[in-house]
Amino acid sequence: MRAGLGLALAALLAGCAAQPEGAGGPVVARPGLDAVLARLPDEAAGFTRGMTADMEATQPGQGRAVDYATPARAGVAARAAIASVIVYDKGLPPLPPETPPAVVEAQLSEGVAEALMPAPGRQMAEAGRRALEVPGGAPLQCAVLDGTYGRTAMWQQLCVGVAAGRFLKVFIAVPVRQRDLLAMDADGFTRAIAQAARNTGAVLPTR
């Protein structure tokens, strides 16, 4: 199934002229992973940037993941909400901004399946999907997951799109009680990350 999707996408990319995000004209080459990750902000919508994990070194095509978390504030401990931003290409050629939604949705479905894999004490279920509009570029496809980790009610959001010729995945997880205390803007964070990775506009103000 995955191999078939990869071949179909490779054929589609070979048959279309890649365009830069938000503009016309051919793209010579996509920026390297280091260049894309350098665009990501230190802070965005209440989240602070942390460590970077390099999966590409041992699993080519899996890219790199940047950790984000909310800092400590009155009544809320540090890392009450966590996020992961992953930029990867699955070994495919540069993805154009107009990559078909079905290709992005397939990546979203794969990510949801991974998030819902059975684990001790964890019970999560998909609650719905939607498109998240992002100024200056194509929307991201998102899924919301609800459930529990032990006795703790959890809320998660997973969004996938295309940025700088690669897939962009933004995952956020937070206990429901902490989410209310944080007044967390998950969509604002996701939009800020997408705009930064695409280099299409300034990130949203930090809080």
N, C-alpha and C positions, 0 to 999 in steps of 0.2 A: 504493500500500500504506500509506504513512505518512498520506496524507490520509484514507484510509478509517478507519484506527485513530483519528485525531483526531476525526472525525465521530462514530464509535461511542462514544468516551469522552465527548465533549461531551453526547451524548444520555443516556448513563448518568448523568452528573453532574447533568444537569437533572432527572432523574427520582428522585433520592435526596436525602434530607436530610443535609447534611454535618454530621458530629459532631466536636467537638474531640477531640484525641488523648488517650485515657485517661479520657474523661469523657462525660457525656450532655449534650444540649442543642444548639441550633443555633449555627452559626458565622456571625457577621455578615460578617467579612472576614478574609482571611489577612493575616498581618503582611507588611510590605514586605521586600524583599531585605536592606536594610541592617540591619533588626531581626533577621532570621534569622542573618545572618553575625556579628552582634555576640554571638550566643549561643555561637559556636564557641570552644573553649578555646585559650589560648596554648600549652598543652602537654597532651599526652594519650598515654599508653602509650609513652613514649619518643620521640615526635615533637614538633617545635617548629613553631609557625605561622610562615609567611612572607608573601610578597606575595599580593595579590588581583588577579586579572585580570577585567575587566569586558567580557564578550562581549555583554551585554544592550544596550550603547550602540550597537553596530553591527549586531547580529543579535538583534532582539527575540525573546524566548522561550528564548534559549540561556543566560541567567542569568549567574552569576559563579562563578569558580573560586578557591579558596584553596589555596595551596601549603603543604605540610608536608614536613619532612625530619628525619632523625635528626641530632643534633649530633655533633661529634667526640668520641671517647672512646678510651681506651687500645687501640691496635692497630687502630682503625677511623677512617677519615677522615670528615669532615662530609659529609652528604648521601649516605651509603652506601645508605640507603633513602629513597625519596621517595614522596610521596602527593599526591593532588589531590582536593579536596572540591568538588563542583559542585552548586549549587542552581539549578534551572531549571524552567520550566513549559510549554515548547513552545507558548506562546500559549493554553493551555487554561484553563478556569475552575478555581477552587480544587478540589484533589483531596482527597476525604475519606480519613480514616485507613483505612477499609475498602475502598479502591480494589482491584478484583479483581486477584489475583496475575497473571493473564494479561497485564494492562496493564503491570505492573511487569516481567514477564519479557520483554515485547516491547522495553522500553527496555534491558534487560540484553543481549538479543541484538543490538540495534543497537550498543551500546557494544563488545561482543565483536568484532563485524564490523569496527569501526573499529580496534581494537587489533591485529587480525590482517591488516590491509591490508599488502600487500607493501611492503618498504622495503629499501634496500641494506644487506646484512649482517645483517638481522634475520629470524629464523625462529621464529615462535611458533605454538603450537597449543593449543586448548582441552583441558584435562585433566579437567574435570568441573564439575558444578554442585550447589549445595545451598542450603538456606535457613539463614540465620544468625539465630538467635533474639536479640531485643533486649528486655530488661526494660522494661515499661511501654508497649509498642507492638507493632505488627506486625513480623514478621521482614523482613529484607532478603534479596533473591535474589542469590546470588553465583556467580561463575565463576572458576575458577583456570586460569591460562595458564602453560605451561612452554615453554622454548625457549632460543634463544641470540641474543645481540647480538655478532656477530663470533665470537670464541672464548669469550666469557663466558656461562656458563649463567645464565639469568634465571628468576625466579619473579615472577608478577604475580597480583593478586587484584582483581576488579572486582565491586562490590556496588551494587545499586540498590534504593531503597525510596521511601517517601513521608514527607515531613516538612514540617510547617507549610504544608500546602496545595500543595506543589510536589514535584517529583521530587528525590531526593537520590542522588548518585552518589559513591562513594568508591573511588578507584583507588590501588593500592599497587604499587610495583615495586622489586625489590631483586635484586642478584646472589646466586645461591644460596650462595656461599661467605660473603658478608657477612651473609646472613640467619642462618646458623648462628652466626657470631661475635656478632651482635647479640642473639640469642635473642629475636627480634622477635615481638611479640604483635599480629599483624595484625588478628585478630578483636577483641581488646580495644580497639584504636584505632578500628575501624569502629563498634563498639557505643558507644564514648564519643562519637563524632561524631554518631551518630544520636540518642542521648539528649539531647545538647546542642541539636541543631537542632530537635528536637521539644519541648524544654523539659519533659521527663518525668522527669528525675532528674539526680543529680550525675554528672559524668564520672568515669571510673576514675582512681585515683591515678596520678600521673606517676612515672617511674623515672629 
